[in-house]
Amino acid sequence: MDDLDREILNILRRDARTPYTEIADQVGTSEGTIRNRVERMVESGVIDRFTVSTRTGNVKAMIEITVDVDVNTGGLTEEFAEWKRVDFVWQVSGEEDIVLVVDAADTDDLNELISRAREREEVMGTKTRLILDEWLG
């Protein structure tokens, strides 16, 4: 990855629907170059997916989950990723092992997700943090 790839990624992070012609104008190259570089980054795994960021008016939160020491978190993260209202699942280092980023309709909906996670025998504990606002980097 070079500086041009990084510029392209920064534009796509802000709006994944930005037309290649507009990106080309912003970075000073051709539309074909942008198309080829984006395709290459997708094929190599640098770009994992294109997604949508929403402002639904819902309750957004991070549910931090601690699991037992002998638990394979890979299986759990795959399951959590399938839950409705879960936007992201992160495996993290530190006190907690897994973080769910959720978009719940209201606090009752959020509490249902927390309870569902706690019902798993592998889960030793949870912490929840409400996301008050967010900005793109």
Contact map, one row per residue, 1 for C-alpha under 8 A:
11111100000000000000000000000000000000000000000000000000000000000000000000000000000000000000000000000000000000000000000000000000000000000
11111100000000000000000000000000000000000000000000000000000000000000000000000000000000000000000000000000000000000000000000000000000000000
11111110000000000000000000000000000000000000000000000000000000000000000000000000000000000000000000000000000000000000000000000000000000000
11111111000000000000000000100000000000000000000000000000000000000000000000000000000000000000000000000000000000000000000000000000000000000
11111111100000000000000000000000000010000000000000000000000000000000000000000000000000000000000000000000000000000000000000000000000000000
11111111110000000000000000000000000000000000000000000000000000000000000000000000000000000000000000000000000000000000000000000000000000000
00111111111000000000000000100000000000000000000000000000000000000000000000000000000000000000000000000000000000000000000000000000000000000
00011111111100000000001000100000010001000000000000000000000000000000000000000000000000000000000000000000000000000000000000000000000000000
00001111111110000000000000000000000000000000000000000000000000000000000000000000000000000000000000000000000000000000000000000000000000000
00000111111111000000000000000000000000000000000000000000000000000000000000000000000000000000000000000000000000000000000000000000000000000
00000011111111110100001000000000000000000000000000000000000000000000000000000000000000000000000000000000000000000000000000000000000000000
00000001111111111100000000000000000000000000000000000000000000000000000000000000000000000000000000000000000000000000000000000000000000000
00000000111111110000000000000000000000000000000000000000000000000000000000000000000000000000000000000000000000000000000000000000000000010
00000000011111110000000000000000000000000000000000000000000000000000000000000000000000000000000000000000000000000000000000000000000000010
00000000001111111100000000000000000000000000000000000000000000000000000000000000000000000000000000000000000000000000000000000000000000000
00000000001111111100000000000000000000000000000001110000000000000000000000000000000000000000000000000000000000000000000000000000000000000
00000000000100111110000000000000000000000000000000000000000000000000000000000000000000000000000000000000000000000000000000000000000000000
00000000001100111111011000000000000000000000000000000000000000000000000000000000000000000000000000000000000000000000000000000000000000000
00000000000000001111111000000000000000000000000000000000000000000000000000000000000000000000000000000000000000000000000000000000000000000
00000000000000000111111100000010011000000000000000000000000000000000000000000000000000000000000000000000000000000000000000000000000000000
00000000000000000011111110000110000000000000000000000000000000000000000000000000000000000000000000000000000000000000000000000000000000000
00000000000000000111111111000000000000000000000000000000000000000000000000000000000000000000000000000000000000000000000000000000000000000
00000001001000000111111111100010010000000000000000000000000000000000000000000000000000000000000000000000000000000000000000000000000000000
00000000000000000001111111111110110000000000000000000000000000000000000000000000000000000000000000000000000000000000000000000000000000000
00000000000000000000111111111100000000000000000000000000000000000000000000000000000000000000000000000000000000000000000000000000000000000
00000000000000000000011111110000000000000000000000000000000000000000000000000000000000000000000000000000000000000000000000000000000000000
00010011000000000000001111111000000000000000000000000000000000000000000000000000000000000000000000000000000000000000000000000000000000000
00000000000000000000000111111100000000000000000000000000000000000000000000000000000000000000000000000000000000000000000000000000000000000
00000000000000000000000110111110110000000000000000000000000000000000000000000000000000000000000000000000000000000000000000000000000000000
00000000000000000000100110011111110000000000000000000000000000000000000000000000000000000000000000000000000000000000000000000000000000000
00000000000000000001101100001111111000000000000000000000000000000000000000000000000000000000000000000000000000000000000000000000000000000
00000000000000000000000000000111111100000000000000000000000000000000000000000000000000000000000000000000000000000000000000000000000000000
00000000000000000000000100001111111110000000000000000000000000000000000000000000000000000000000000000000000000000000000000000000000000000
00000001000000000001001100001111111111000000000000000000000000000000000000000000000000000000000000000000000000000000000000000000000000000
00000000000000000001000000000011111111100000000000000000000000000000000000000000000000000000000000000000000000000000000000000000000000000
00000000000000000000000000000001111111110000000000000000000000000000000000000000000000000000000000000000000000000000000000000000000000000
00001000000000000000000000000000111111111000000000000000000000000000000000000000000000000000000000000000000000000000000000000000000000000
00000001000000000000000000000000011111111100001000000000000000000000000000000000000000000000000000000000000000000000000000000000000000000
00000000000000000000000000000000001111111110000000000000000000000000000000000000000000000000000000000000000000000000000000000000000000000
00000000000000000000000000000000000111111111000000000000000000000000000000000000000000000000000000000000000000000000000000000000000000000
00000000000000000000000000000000000011111111111000000000000000000000000000000000000000000000000000000000000000000000000000000000000000000
00000000000000000000000000000000000001111111111110000000000000000000000000000000000000000000000000000000000000000000000000000000000000000
00000000000000000000000000000000000000111111111000000000000000000000000000000000000000000000000000000000000000000000000000000000000000000
00000000000000000000000000000000000000011111111000000000000000000000000000000000000000000000000000000000000000000000000000000000000000000
00000000000000000000000000000000000000001111111100000000000000000000000000000000000000000000000000000000000000000000000000000000000000000
00000000000000000000000000000000000000001111111100000000000000000000000000000000000000000000000000000000000000000000000000000000000000000
00000000000000000000000000000000000001001111111111000000000000000000000000000000000000000000000000000000000000000000000000000000000000000
00000000000000000000000000000000000000000100111111000000000000000000000000000000000000000000000000000000000000000000000000000000000000000
00000000000000000000000000000000000000000100001111100000000000000000000000000000000000000000000000000000000000000000000000000000000000000
00000000000000010000000000000000000000000000001111110000000000000000000000000000000000000000000000000000000000000000000000000000000000000
00000000000000010000000000000000000000000000000011111000000000000000000000000000000000000000000000000000000000000000000000000000000000000
00000000000000010000000000000000000000000000000001111100000000000000000000000000000000000000000000000000000000000000000000000000000000000
00000000000000000000000000000000000000000000000000111110000000000000000000000000000000000000000000000000000000000000000000000000000000000
00000000000000000000000000000000000000000000000000011111000000000000000000000000000000000000000000000000000000000000000000000000000000000
00000000000000000000000000000000000000000000000000001111110000000000000000000000000000000000000000000000000000000000000000000000000000000
00000000000000000000000000000000000000000000000000000111110000000000000000000000000000000000000000000000000000000000000000000000000000000
00000000000000000000000000000000000000000000000000000011111000000000000000000000000000000000000000000000000000000000000000000000000000000
00000000000000000000000000000000000000000000000000000011111100000000000000000000000000000000000000000011110000000000000000000000000000000
00000000000000000000000000000000000000000000000000000000111110000000000000000000000000000000000000000011111001000000000000000000011000000
00000000000000000000000000000000000000000000000000000000011111000000000000000000000000000000000000001111000000000000000000000000011100000
00000000000000000000000000000000000000000000000000000000001111100000000000000000000000000000000000001111000001000000000000000001111000000
00000000000000000000000000000000000000000000000000000000000111110000000000000000000000000000000000111100000000000000000000000001111000000
00000000000000000000000000000000000000000000000000000000000011111000000000000000000000000000000000111100000000000100000000000111100000000
00000000000000000000000000000000000000000000000000000000000001111100000000000000000000000000000111110000000000000000000000000111100000000
00000000000000000000000000000000000000000000000000000000000000111110000000000000000000000000000111110000000000000000100000111110000000000
00000000000000000000000000000000000000000000000000000000000000011111000000000000000000000000001111000000000000000000000000111100000000000
00000000000000000000000000000000000000000000000000000000000000001111101010000000000000000000000110000000000000000000000001111000000000000
00000000000000000000000000000000000000000000000000000000000000000111111000000000000000000000000000000000000000000000000001110000000000000
00000000000000000000000000000000000000000000000000000000000000000011111000000000000000000000000000000000000000000000000000000000000000000
00000000000000000000000000000000000000000000000000000000000000000001111100000000000000000000000000000000000000000000000000000000000000000
00000000000000000000000000000000000000000000000000000000000000000011111110000000000000000000000000000000000000000000000001000000000000000
00000000000000000000000000000000000000000000000000000000000000000000011111110000000000000000000000000000000000000000000000000000000000000
00000000000000000000000000000000000000000000000000000000000000000010001111111000000000000010000011000000000000000000000000000000000000000
00000000000000000000000000000000000000000000000000000000000000000000000111111100000000000000000000000000000000000000000000000000000000000
00000000000000000000000000000000000000000000000000000000000000000000000111111110000000000000000000000000000000000000000000000000000000000
00000000000000000000000000000000000000000000000000000000000000000000000111111111000000000000000000000000000000000000000000000000000000000
00000000000000000000000000000000000000000000000000000000000000000000000011111111100000001110000001000000000000000000000000000000000000000
00000000000000000000000000000000000000000000000000000000000000000000000001111111110000000000000000000000000000000000000000000000000000000
00000000000000000000000000000000000000000000000000000000000000000000000000111111111000000000000000000000000000000000000000000000000000000
00000000000000000000000000000000000000000000000000000000000000000000000000011111111001001000000000010000000000000000000000000000000000000
00000000000000000000000000000000000000000000000000000000000000000000000000001111111001111000000000000000000000000000000000000000000000000
00000000000000000000000000000000000000000000000000000000000000000000000000000111111101000000000000000000000000000000000000000000000000000
00000000000000000000000000000000000000000000000000000000000000000000000000000011111111000000000000000000000000000000000000000000000000000
00000000000000000000000000000000000000000000000000000000000000000000000000000000011111000000000000000000000000000000000000000000000000000
00000000000000000000000000000000000000000000000000000000000000000000000000000000001111100000000000000111000000000000000000000000000000000
00000000000000000000000000000000000000000000000000000000000000000000000000000001111111111000000000011110000000000000000000000000000000000
00000000000000000000000000000000000000000000000000000000000000000000000000000000100011111000000000011110000000000000000000000000000000000
00000000000000000000000000000000000000000000000000000000000000000000000000000000100001111100000000011100000000000000000000000000000000000
00000000000000000000000000000000000000000000000000000000000000000000000000001001100001111110000001111000000000000000000000000000000000000
00000000000000000000000000000000000000000000000000000000000000000000000000001000000000011111000001110000000000000000000000000000000000000
00000000000000000000000000000000000000000000000000000000000000000000000010001000000000001111100011100000000000000000000000000000000000000
00000000000000000000000000000000000000000000000000000000000000000000000000000000000000000111110111100000000000000000000000000000000000000
00000000000000000000000000000000000000000000000000000000000000000000000000000000000000000011111110000000000000000000000000000000000000000
00000000000000000000000000000000000000000000000000000000000000000000000000000000000000000001111110000000000000000000000000000000000000000
00000000000000000000000000000000000000000000000000000000000000000100000000000000000000000000111110000000000000000000000000000000000000000
00000000000000000000000000000000000000000000000000000000000000011110000000000000000000000001111111100000000000000000000000000000000000000
00000000000000000000000000000000000000000000000000000000000000011110000010000000000000000011111111100000000000000000000000000000000000000
00000000000000000000000000000000000000000000000000000000000000011100000010001000000000001111000111110000000000000000000000000000000000000
00000000000000000000000000000000000000000000000000000000000001111000000000000000000000001111000111111000000000000000000000000000000000000
00000000000000000000000000000000000000000000000000000000000001111000000000000001000001111100000001111100000000000000000000000000000000000
00000000000000000000000000000000000000000000000000000000000111100000000000000000000001111000000000111110000000000000000000000000000000000
00000000000000000000000000000000000000000000000000000000000111100000000000000000000011110000000000011111000001000000000000000000000000000
00000000000000000000000000000000000000000000000000000000011110000000000000000000000011100000000000001111100000000000000000000000000000000
00000000000000000000000000000000000000000000000000000000011110000000000000000000000010000000000000000111111011000000000000000000000000000
00000000000000000000000000000000000000000000000000000000011000000000000000000000000000000000000000000011111011000000000000000000000000000
00000000000000000000000000000000000000000000000000000000011000000000000000000000000000000000000000000001111111000000000000000000000000000
00000000000000000000000000000000000000000000000000000000001000000000000000000000000000000000000000000001111111100000000000000000000000000
00000000000000000000000000000000000000000000000000000000000000000000000000000000000000000000000000000000011111110000000000000000000000000
00000000000000000000000000000000000000000000000000000000000000000000000000000000000000000000000000000001111111111000000000000000000000000
00000000000000000000000000000000000000000000000000000000001010000000000000000000000000000000000000000101111111111100000000000000000000000
00000000000000000000000000000000000000000000000000000000000000000000000000000000000000000000000000000000001111111110000000000000000000000
00000000000000000000000000000000000000000000000000000000000000000000000000000000000000000000000000000000000111111111000000000000000000000
00000000000000000000000000000000000000000000000000000000000000000000000000000000000000000000000000000000000011111111100000000000000000000
00000000000000000000000000000000000000000000000000000000000000100000000000000000000000000000000000000000000001111111110000000100000000000
00000000000000000000000000000000000000000000000000000000000000000000000000000000000000000000000000000000000000111111111000000000000000000
00000000000000000000000000000000000000000000000000000000000000000000000000000000000000000000000000000000000000011111111100000000000000000
00000000000000000000000000000000000000000000000000000000000000001000000000000000000000000000000000000000000000001111111100100000000000000
00000000000000000000000000000000000000000000000000000000000000000000000000000000000000000000000000000000000000000111111110111100000000000
00000000000000000000000000000000000000000000000000000000000000000000000000000000000000000000000000000000000000000011111110100000000000000
00000000000000000000000000000000000000000000000000000000000000000000000000000000000000000000000000000000000000000001111111100000000000000
00000000000000000000000000000000000000000000000000000000000000000000000000000000000000000000000000000000000000000000011111110000000000000
00000000000000000000000000000000000000000000000000000000000000000011001000000000000000000000000000000000000000000000000111110000000000000
00000000000000000000000000000000000000000000000000000000000000001111000000000000000000000000000000000000000000000000111111111100000000000
00000000000000000000000000000000000000000000000000000000000000001111000000000000000000000000000000000000000000000000010011111100000000000
00000000000000000000000000000000000000000000000000000000000000001110000000000000000000000000000000000000000000000000010000111110000000000
00000000000000000000000000000000000000000000000000000000000000111100000000000000000000000000000000000000000000000100010000111111000000000
00000000000000000000000000000000000000000000000000000000000000111000000000000000000000000000000000000000000000000000000000001111100000000
00000000000000000000000000000000000000000000000000000000000011110000000000000000000000000000000000000000000000000000000000000111110000000
00000000000000000000000000000000000000000000000000000000000011110000000000000000000000000000000000000000000000000000000000000011111000000
00000000000000000000000000000000000000000000000000000000001111000000000000000000000000000000000000000000000000000000000000000001111100000
00000000000000000000000000000000000000000000000000000000001111000000000000000000000000000000000000000000000000000000000000000000111111000
00000000000000000000000000000000000000000000000000000000000100000000000000000000000000000000000000000000000000000000000000000000011111000
00000000000000000000000000000000000000000000000000000000000000000000000000000000000000000000000000000000000000000000000000000000001111100
00000000000000000000000000000000000000000000000000000000000000000000000000000000000000000000000000000000000000000000000000000000001111110
00000000000000000000000000000000000000000000000000000000000000000000000000000000000000000000000000000000000000000000000000000000000011111
00000000000011000000000000000000000000000000000000000000000000000000000000000000000000000000000000000000000000000000000000000000000001111
00000000000000000000000000000000000000000000000000000000000000000000000000000000000000000000000000000000000000000000000000000000000000111
